[in-house]
């Protein structure tokens, strides 16, 4: 009887130690992001993207799992925006003249806060696989428009001497032959206006990270901005209320419980 009790006690101790070691190994794998079967309920990510409106942008997202195949996402983006008809020019009549965009009325910075969902299309089953997700977003766009200032050549009493003044661009007054170049970058910040709009976006993301608690992905998608009042971008182009752009983004982030 005692012999059987002692044997049972020894087996129990070893079983408990083995279970404890297995539990510890599981926790270590989870902490290192090596366990495929774990669902991390929270995530955050940062992205840098290039878009078809001739510029770059940055983004931040915060996500929560609704279920095993769907996430609710909140995002905010910031990017520059250029009109398709912007063409850089140089006044060749003057040496050392600087480049400028003739007809450009305002420089634009876009801020987009939005909310959306991300759905799983193809689940990663091994480290070497790529996980594919489809996402869509709706939100607001705030276009910060800063007036363009140019350096304008002005004659003086001496016909052989000109002076240069910094002036807010006016298409009715300023002509290419008078423009020496673009004015200081921050000139006109105090006259900035905000043009509100709405946006919709659809995208595919391809997550390729080898650790399951780390986000490494490439995202590509299309976005449309719809303005109730067309923002003034170019003096000699028809105003638009709708702008469509494509983008490709590199994404980095983390997941946790």
Rosetta silent file (secondary structure, phi, psi, omega in degrees, C-alpha in Angstrom):
SEQUENCE: XXXXXXXXXXXXXXXXXXXXXXXXXXXXXXXXXXXXXXXXXXXXXXXXXXXXXXXXXXXXXXXXXXXXXXXXXXXXXXXXXXXXXXXXXXXXXXXXXXXXXXXXXXXXXXXXXXXXXXXXXXXXXXXXXXXXXXXXXXXXXXXXXXXXXXXXXXXXXXXXXXXXXXXXXXXXXXXXXXXXXXXXXXXXXXXXXXXXXXXXXXXXXXXXXXXXXXXXXXXXXXXXXXXXXXXXXXXXXXXXXXXXXXXXXXXXXXXXX
SCORE:     score description
SCORE:     0.000 S_00000001
   1 L     0.000  -48.547 -179.805    0.000    0.000    0.000 S_00000001
   2 H   -65.114  -36.538 -179.768    2.752    2.431    1.012 S_00000001
   3 H   -63.336  -42.718  179.176    4.747    1.426   -2.012 S_00000001
   4 H   -66.624  -38.051  179.285    1.833    2.234   -4.334 S_00000001
   5 H   -65.274  -42.758  179.665    1.210    5.563   -2.567 S_00000001
   6 H   -64.252  -41.128  179.001    4.876    6.529   -2.878 S_00000001
   7 H   -63.724  -41.189  178.436    4.854    5.599   -6.588 S_00000001
   8 H   -63.737  -39.532  179.833    1.693    7.667   -7.152 S_00000001
   9 H   -65.153  -42.852  179.413    3.277   10.636   -5.362 S_00000001
  10 H   -63.269  -45.051  179.743    6.444   10.424   -7.498 S_00000001
  11 H   -62.955  -39.662 -179.910    4.430   10.196  -10.725 S_00000001
  12 H   -64.213  -41.809 -179.898    2.261   13.151   -9.647 S_00000001
  13 H   -63.170  -47.727  179.911    5.303   15.303   -8.903 S_00000001
  14 H   -64.365  -38.151  178.561    6.909   14.547  -12.261 S_00000001
  15 H   -64.704  -41.873  179.535    3.586   15.087  -14.068 S_00000001
  16 H   -64.475  -42.838  178.329    3.105   18.422  -12.330 S_00000001
  17 H   -63.012  -41.178  179.636    6.653   19.492  -13.199 S_00000001
  18 H   -64.746  -41.424  178.332    6.146   18.409  -16.808 S_00000001
  19 H   -65.165  -40.895  178.943    2.840   20.304  -16.974 S_00000001
  20 H   -64.073  -40.362  178.662    4.457   23.359  -15.428 S_00000001
  21 H   -67.112  -40.121  178.550    7.323   23.245  -17.899 S_00000001
  22 H   -64.130  -41.361  177.925    4.902   22.830  -20.808 S_00000001
  23 H   -63.257  -42.083  178.309    2.865   25.805  -19.546 S_00000001
  24 H   -63.354  -40.871  178.247    6.029   27.851  -19.199 S_00000001
  25 H   -64.351  -39.256  178.112    7.097   26.879  -22.729 S_00000001
  26 H   -62.958  -44.676  179.284    3.660   27.908  -24.049 S_00000001
  27 H   -62.938  -38.914  178.558    3.918   31.294  -22.326 S_00000001
  28 H   -64.032  -43.515  178.695    7.411   31.790  -23.743 S_00000001
  29 H   -63.203  -39.241  179.341    6.203   30.995  -27.273 S_00000001
  30 H   -65.646  -44.476  179.729    3.287   33.416  -26.868 S_00000001
  31 H   -62.926  -34.237  179.571    5.558   36.189  -25.584 S_00000001
  32 L   -86.261   -1.685  179.494    7.902   35.650  -28.522 S_00000001
  33 L    71.854   31.695 -176.344    5.016   35.572  -30.984 S_00000001
  34 L  -104.452   -2.264 -177.088    5.726   32.005  -32.061 S_00000001
  35 L   -98.890  114.515 -175.960    2.325   30.459  -31.269 S_00000001
  36 L   -71.864  -28.011 -171.684    0.034   30.416  -34.316 S_00000001
  37 L   -83.482   -0.385 -178.128   -3.095   29.388  -32.406 S_00000001
  38 L   -89.738  135.567  175.403   -3.225   32.498  -30.213 S_00000001
  39 L  -103.890  114.660  176.492   -5.602   35.352  -31.088 S_00000001
  40 L   -85.314  120.115 -171.852   -4.261   38.752  -30.061 S_00000001
  41 L   -76.917  -23.353 -175.312   -7.297   40.953  -29.464 S_00000001
  42 E  -120.827  151.849  174.100   -5.530   44.319  -29.813 S_00000001
  43 E  -156.300  155.813  172.228   -3.134   45.821  -32.330 S_00000001
  44 E  -143.185  148.824 -176.297   -1.635   49.133  -33.359 S_00000001
  45 E  -150.137  157.552  178.309    0.372   49.983  -36.437 S_00000001
  46 E  -124.811  140.330 -178.275    2.212   52.776  -38.214 S_00000001
  47 E  -135.714  151.593  172.638    2.431   53.154  -41.978 S_00000001
  48 E  -124.396  129.883 -175.753    4.250   55.149  -44.644 S_00000001
  49 E  -137.517  155.064  172.805    2.695   55.309  -48.091 S_00000001
  50 E  -109.704  139.214 -177.012    3.118   56.744  -51.561 S_00000001
  51 E  -127.978  163.658 -173.460    0.013   57.859  -53.429 S_00000001
  52 L   -73.432   -7.925  175.618   -0.907   58.710  -56.997 S_00000001
  53 L   -86.904   33.454  172.632   -1.451   62.403  -56.147 S_00000001
  54 L    58.547   47.900 -179.822    2.339   62.798  -56.395 S_00000001
  55 E  -161.469 -169.064  179.662    3.164   62.658  -52.729 S_00000001
  56 E  -130.362  165.417  178.597    3.647   60.666  -49.535 S_00000001
  57 E  -152.453  168.248  176.021    1.720   60.183  -46.310 S_00000001
  58 E  -128.873  154.463 -178.205    1.853   58.645  -42.856 S_00000001
  59 E  -146.235  155.670  172.875   -0.833   56.772  -40.935 S_00000001
  60 E  -133.357  137.781  178.172   -1.642   55.304  -37.530 S_00000001
  61 E  -131.160  148.157  173.964   -4.193   52.573  -36.821 S_00000001
  62 E  -128.531  126.168 -175.051   -5.681   50.988  -33.716 S_00000001
  63 E  -125.084  150.615  177.642   -7.536   47.702  -34.106 S_00000001
  64 E  -134.749  135.338  178.238   -9.755   45.432  -31.982 S_00000001
  65 E   -72.796  125.879  170.843  -10.921   41.926  -32.830 S_00000001
  66 E   -82.859  -42.440  171.434  -14.711   41.680  -33.181 S_00000001
  67 E  -150.448 -167.210 -176.146  -14.338   37.940  -33.749 S_00000001
  68 L   -68.189  -15.322 -174.539  -11.665   35.604  -35.068 S_00000001
  69 L  -122.295    2.723 -175.513  -12.014   36.847  -38.636 S_00000001
  70 E  -142.378  139.725  177.476  -12.919   40.527  -38.285 S_00000001
  71 E  -124.545  143.899  169.256  -11.375   43.624  -36.716 S_00000001
  72 E   -93.204  129.938 -173.401  -12.774   47.070  -36.024 S_00000001
  73 E  -122.018  140.120  171.271  -10.182   49.675  -37.026 S_00000001
  74 E  -118.591  136.291 -177.081   -9.653   53.348  -36.201 S_00000001
  75 E  -140.071  157.987  169.609   -7.158   55.323  -38.270 S_00000001
  76 E  -142.347  135.339 -177.008   -5.733   58.764  -38.819 S_00000001
  77 E  -127.183  155.008  172.640   -3.671   59.810  -41.822 S_00000001
  78 E  -139.123  131.489 -179.295   -1.711   62.869  -42.921 S_00000001
  79 E  -154.308  158.685  170.500   -0.529   63.482  -46.472 S_00000001
  80 E   -85.483  169.179 -179.500    0.253   66.175  -49.000 S_00000001
  81 E  -148.740  130.204  179.624   -1.827   66.526  -52.145 S_00000001
  82 L  -121.172  140.233  177.981   -0.943   67.828  -55.597 S_00000001
  83 L   -70.677  143.776 -179.132   -3.284   68.642  -58.446 S_00000001
  84 L   -58.043  -23.549 -176.706   -2.757   66.488  -61.580 S_00000001
  85 L   -95.447   11.210  176.985   -2.075   69.617  -63.663 S_00000001
  86 L   -72.221  124.014  177.748    0.789   70.917  -61.523 S_00000001
  87 L  -131.381  125.747 -178.755    3.862   71.419  -63.713 S_00000001
  88 E   -73.095  134.212 -179.410    7.105   72.845  -62.400 S_00000001
  89 E  -126.341  162.651  175.999    8.422   75.858  -64.344 S_00000001
  90 L  -138.711  136.781  177.008   11.542   78.052  -64.305 S_00000001
  91 L   -80.352  105.138 -175.119   11.909   81.631  -65.565 S_00000001
  92 L   -77.275   -6.478 -179.693   14.741   81.248  -68.076 S_00000001
  93 L   -77.085  -14.701 -175.758   15.135   85.026  -68.527 S_00000001
  94 L  -126.804  137.511  176.843   16.920   85.341  -65.181 S_00000001
  95 L   -70.632  147.180  176.463   19.971   83.529  -63.850 S_00000001
  96 L    61.959   20.283  176.823   19.604   81.534  -60.635 S_00000001
  97 L   -69.068  155.690 -175.506   15.803   81.717  -60.764 S_00000001
  98 L  -104.986  156.388 -179.968   13.917   79.154  -58.670 S_00000001
  99 L   -69.929  152.679  177.572   11.272   76.628  -59.673 S_00000001
 100 E  -155.398  162.752  176.963    7.559   77.345  -59.205 S_00000001
 101 E  -105.001  107.320 -177.545    4.170   75.914  -60.180 S_00000001
 102 L   -72.441  129.413 -179.811    2.434   78.412  -62.433 S_00000001
 103 L    94.709   -8.784 -178.366   -1.275   78.673  -61.648 S_00000001
 104 E   -76.441  122.217 -176.661   -1.077   76.980  -58.247 S_00000001
 105 L   -90.408  -38.992 -175.175   -3.264   78.848  -55.755 S_00000001
 106 E  -141.608  150.701  168.352   -2.797   76.791  -52.578 S_00000001
 107 E   -97.868  141.705 -172.837   -0.620   74.077  -51.075 S_00000001
 108 E  -121.063  136.884  168.706   -2.609   71.306  -49.389 S_00000001
 109 E  -121.353  125.713 -178.243   -2.123   69.095  -46.338 S_00000001
 110 E  -105.767  132.697  173.311   -4.841   66.476  -45.777 S_00000001
 111 E  -117.621  126.989 -176.874   -5.767   65.006  -42.387 S_00000001
 112 E  -126.904  105.121  167.042   -8.126   62.012  -42.414 S_00000001
 113 E   -91.488  139.195 -177.807   -9.619   60.437  -39.261 S_00000001
 114 E  -157.677  172.106  179.260  -11.775   57.410  -40.000 S_00000001
 115 E  -135.964  147.853 -179.570  -13.250   54.102  -38.854 S_00000001
 116 E  -166.502 -167.100 -179.861  -13.626   50.802  -40.667 S_00000001
 117 E  -132.429  150.498  176.190  -13.364   47.032  -40.620 S_00000001
 118 E  -125.033  124.520 -176.173  -10.736   44.539  -41.696 S_00000001
 119 E  -113.476  140.840  179.993  -11.825   41.053  -42.754 S_00000001
 120 E   -77.491  129.107  176.156   -9.710   37.932  -43.091 S_00000001
 121 E  -105.702  -48.768  179.944   -9.576   36.434  -46.607 S_00000001
 122 E  -131.238  116.928 -176.161   -6.658   33.995  -46.381 S_00000001
 123 L   -84.649  141.827  176.688   -5.402   32.853  -42.968 S_00000001
 124 L   -75.135  127.058  178.793   -1.738   32.226  -42.247 S_00000001
 125 L  -110.299  -16.867  176.869   -1.161   28.548  -41.376 S_00000001
 126 L  -141.662  162.802 -178.703    2.634   28.581  -41.310 S_00000001
 127 L   -58.831  -35.168 -175.314    5.330   31.188  -40.712 S_00000001
 128 L   -79.924   -9.175 -179.491    6.272   31.289  -44.372 S_00000001
 129 L   -76.554  164.516  174.520    2.679   31.999  -45.479 S_00000001
 130 L  -113.263  130.148  177.401    1.195   35.414  -46.225 S_00000001
 131 E   -92.007  132.235 -177.434   -2.060   36.451  -44.564 S_00000001
 132 E  -113.195  130.996  179.288   -4.438   38.428  -46.790 S_00000001
 133 E  -132.081  148.937  175.627   -7.053   40.825  -45.442 S_00000001
 134 E  -111.964  133.702 -179.798   -9.599   43.174  -47.011 S_00000001
 135 E  -132.038  154.869  175.223  -10.437   46.460  -45.284 S_00000001
 136 E  -144.134  146.165 -174.642  -12.749   49.390  -45.864 S_00000001
 137 E  -137.253  150.071  169.601  -12.980   52.777  -44.157 S_00000001
 138 E  -131.410  145.228 -179.963  -15.234   55.813  -43.983 S_00000001
 139 E  -176.210 -165.816 -178.516  -14.294   59.117  -42.408 S_00000001
 140 E  -107.734  148.320  173.228  -13.700   62.839  -42.687 S_00000001
 141 E  -118.117  130.744  175.311  -11.055   64.707  -44.657 S_00000001
 142 E  -116.669  111.104 -178.241   -9.784   68.090  -43.536 S_00000001
 143 E   -94.822  112.381  178.222   -7.869   69.880  -46.293 S_00000001
 144 E   -90.302  112.299 -174.995   -5.590   72.591  -44.887 S_00000001
 145 E  -104.944  117.788  177.303   -5.017   75.076  -47.721 S_00000001
 146 E  -106.019  125.094 -179.849   -2.074   77.491  -47.477 S_00000001
 147 E   -58.627  144.690  178.786   -1.936   80.295  -50.086 S_00000001
 148 L   -84.272  130.951  174.204    1.006   80.168  -52.472 S_00000001
 149 E  -111.261  141.471 -179.252    3.466   83.069  -52.296 S_00000001
 150 E  -124.924  154.977  172.419    5.874   83.849  -55.126 S_00000001
 151 E   -89.756  117.856 -172.706    8.948   85.996  -55.531 S_00000001
 152 E  -109.057  134.756  178.795    7.991   88.642  -58.095 S_00000001
 153 E   -83.242  124.564  179.894   10.404   90.754  -60.143 S_00000001
 154 E  -122.447  136.505  177.951    9.611   94.462  -59.954 S_00000001
 155 E   -73.576  157.777  176.450   11.314   97.274  -61.919 S_00000001
 156 L  -119.115 -176.352  178.236   12.911  100.249  -60.190 S_00000001
 157 L   -62.214  -28.121  176.914   13.675  103.827  -61.284 S_00000001
 158 L   -88.071  116.844 -177.657   16.895  102.460  -62.745 S_00000001
 159 L   -62.600  -16.150 -179.920   15.979  100.491  -65.921 S_00000001
 160 L   -94.923   -1.874 -176.555   19.013   98.242  -65.386 S_00000001
 161 L  -125.876  131.134  174.711   18.076   97.276  -61.830 S_00000001
 162 E  -116.821  160.040  175.303   15.118   95.158  -60.650 S_00000001
 163 E  -121.596  160.821 -179.329   13.972   94.282  -57.173 S_00000001
 164 E  -119.313  127.259  177.608   12.291   91.117  -55.880 S_00000001
 165 E  -121.592  148.742  178.427    9.219   91.185  -53.635 S_00000001
 166 E   -94.612  120.339 -174.466    7.337   88.298  -52.033 S_00000001
 167 E  -135.256  149.237  174.836    3.666   88.423  -52.963 S_00000001
 168 E   -67.522  131.290 -175.266    0.597   86.224  -52.689 S_00000001
 169 L   -63.253  130.747  176.390   -0.037   84.691  -56.099 S_00000001
 170 L  -132.475  111.707 -175.942   -2.816   86.378  -58.081 S_00000001
 171 L   -62.025  -20.679  179.845   -3.455   84.941  -61.576 S_00000001
 172 L   -82.717  -13.375 -174.614   -4.896   88.273  -62.746 S_00000001
 173 L  -116.647  -38.482 -173.263   -1.723   90.177  -61.811 S_00000001
 174 L   -99.633  128.966 -179.348    1.239   87.789  -61.936 S_00000001
 175 L  -120.738  157.572 -174.383    2.509   86.353  -65.223 S_00000001
 176 H   -51.711  -37.374 -177.548    5.309   83.825  -65.898 S_00000001
 177 H   -67.893  -18.628 -179.043    7.765   86.482  -67.100 S_00000001
 178 H   -92.558  -15.137 -170.774    7.486   88.305  -63.752 S_00000001
 179 E   -88.244  123.916  178.277    7.977   85.281  -61.487 S_00000001
 180 E   -89.256  -29.802  179.274   11.465   84.692  -60.113 S_00000001
 181 E   165.064 -177.682  179.711   10.509   81.628  -58.078 S_00000001
 182 E   -71.622  143.381  178.876    8.575   80.155  -55.216 S_00000001
 183 L   -79.744 -179.591  179.705    8.328   82.166  -51.991 S_00000001
 184 L   -56.804  144.879 -174.777    9.272   81.001  -48.455 S_00000001
 185 L   -59.296  -43.267 -174.271    7.622   77.746  -47.370 S_00000001
 186 L   -88.320   -1.813  178.355    5.933   79.120  -44.234 S_00000001
 187 L   -66.282  125.899 -179.565    4.776   82.352  -45.829 S_00000001
 188 L    97.493    0.454  179.582    0.967   82.449  -45.707 S_00000001
 189 H   -60.192  -36.279 -179.729    0.506   79.981  -42.827 S_00000001
 190 H   -69.351  -10.248  178.778   -1.482   82.616  -40.935 S_00000001
 191 H  -107.334   15.130 -176.850   -3.952   82.731  -43.857 S_00000001
 192 L   -64.571  140.839  175.938   -4.575   78.979  -43.939 S_00000001
 193 E  -121.762  156.112  179.640   -8.145   77.767  -44.511 S_00000001
 194 E  -113.618  128.937  176.732   -9.761   74.375  -43.882 S_00000001
 195 E  -113.284  111.766 -178.565  -11.960   72.654  -46.470 S_00000001
 196 E   -80.195  151.825  178.439  -13.931   69.705  -45.006 S_00000001
 197 E  -154.869  177.991  173.199  -14.776   66.597  -47.004 S_00000001
 198 E  -119.866  155.036  178.542  -15.638   62.938  -46.607 S_00000001
 199 E  -136.272  155.262  173.160  -13.620   59.938  -47.735 S_00000001
 200 E  -135.009  143.088 -175.494  -14.101   56.250  -48.488 S_00000001
 201 E  -143.977  143.098  173.411  -11.331   53.704  -48.894 S_00000001
 202 E  -131.321  140.366 -174.271  -10.948   50.031  -49.818 S_00000001
 203 E  -152.267  157.197  170.457   -7.690   48.099  -49.494 S_00000001
 204 E  -115.742  134.736  176.758   -5.960   44.731  -49.501 S_00000001
 205 E  -120.016  143.984 -178.544   -3.168   44.023  -47.003 S_00000001
 206 E  -122.388  102.825 -176.957   -0.574   41.261  -47.227 S_00000001
 207 E   -91.633  122.830 -172.875    0.939   40.413  -43.841 S_00000001
 208 L  -120.701    4.436 -177.864    4.243   38.569  -44.132 S_00000001
 209 L   -61.371  145.215 -178.769    5.794   38.835  -40.632 S_00000001
 210 L   -85.715  -18.962  176.014    7.230   35.634  -39.148 S_00000001
 211 L  -100.845  135.412 -172.058    6.201   36.519  -35.585 S_00000001
 212 L   -80.262  -11.190  175.953    2.477   36.394  -34.905 S_00000001
 213 L  -103.479    9.978  178.311    2.490   39.286  -32.423 S_00000001
 214 E  -122.346  136.043  179.833    4.357   41.597  -34.823 S_00000001
 215 E  -100.537  122.854  169.239    2.786   43.288  -37.850 S_00000001
 216 E  -136.093  116.435 -172.993    4.760   43.567  -41.070 S_00000001
 217 E  -149.341  158.901  170.083    2.578   44.144  -44.083 S_00000001
 218 E  -115.567  130.584 -179.604    2.197   45.707  -47.504 S_00000001
 219 E  -123.818  140.385  175.592   -1.130   47.391  -48.216 S_00000001
 220 E  -137.274  143.629 -176.338   -2.509   48.701  -51.488 S_00000001
 221 E  -168.807 -175.290  179.360   -5.825   50.364  -52.135 S_00000001
 222 E  -127.369  146.936 -176.008   -7.975   53.113  -53.613 S_00000001
 223 E  -139.374  142.836  176.812   -9.394   56.184  -51.922 S_00000001
 224 E  -127.471  130.226  173.130  -11.942   58.836  -52.884 S_00000001
 225 E  -104.251  130.939 -179.902  -12.310   62.308  -51.298 S_00000001
 226 E  -121.895  116.110 -177.717  -15.651   64.065  -51.809 S_00000001
 227 E  -100.737  133.046  173.989  -15.838   67.813  -51.083 S_00000001
 228 L   -68.213  -30.435  175.667  -19.170   69.651  -50.689 S_00000001
 229 L  -129.194  124.332 -175.202  -17.372   72.765  -51.966 S_00000001
 230 L   -62.963  125.097  178.656  -14.495   72.387  -54.424 S_00000001
 231 L   -73.089  142.076  179.921  -11.220   73.631  -52.901 S_00000001
 232 L   -75.658  110.097 -178.008   -9.258   76.192  -55.003 S_00000001
 233 L  -109.357  -54.316 -177.671   -6.170   74.365  -56.258 S_00000001
 234 E  -124.712  139.177 -176.063   -5.251   75.622  -59.741 S_00000001
 235 L   -69.231  -33.409 -172.401   -6.180   78.955  -61.317 S_00000001
 236 L  -113.134   26.365  177.282   -6.602   77.650  -64.864 S_00000001
 237 L  -127.428  149.736  179.270   -8.208   74.270  -64.190 S_00000001
 238 L   -65.416  135.924  179.225  -11.823   73.364  -63.567 S_00000001
 239 L   -67.721  144.249 -179.494  -12.651   72.977  -59.889 S_00000001
 240 L  -122.331  142.382  173.458  -13.355   69.415  -58.729 S_00000001
 241 L   -97.625  -18.799 -175.798  -15.434   68.091  -55.864 S_00000001
 242 E  -123.818  129.305  176.882  -14.236   64.474  -56.235 S_00000001
 243 E  -128.845  129.266  178.931  -10.637   63.227  -56.206 S_00000001
 244 E  -112.341  135.958  178.538   -9.655   59.560  -56.570 S_00000001
 245 E  -140.730  154.375  174.874   -6.184   58.289  -55.687 S_00000001
 246 E  -110.228  155.999 -179.888   -4.333   54.971  -55.428 S_00000001
 247 E  -150.869  160.489  170.563   -1.687   54.136  -52.852 S_00000001
 248 E  -134.406  136.133 -169.372    0.790   51.535  -51.647 S_00000001
 249 E  -133.168  141.570  168.963    1.820   51.404  -47.998 S_00000001
 250 E   -99.622  132.203 -173.266    4.422   49.738  -45.788 S_00000001
 251 E  -124.934  136.095  174.145    3.016   48.857  -42.360 S_00000001
 252 E  -132.811  142.019  178.927    4.730   48.001  -39.051 S_00000001
 253 E  -172.441 -165.934 -178.940    3.058   47.321  -35.723 S_00000001
 254 E  -143.403  160.788  177.951    2.389   45.003  -32.789 S_00000001
 255 E  -126.371  150.956  177.348   -0.387   42.837  -31.332 S_00000001
 256 E  -155.506  173.447 -175.220   -1.276   42.062  -27.735 S_00000001
 257 L   -79.759    0.000    0.000   -4.065   40.590  -25.609 S_00000001
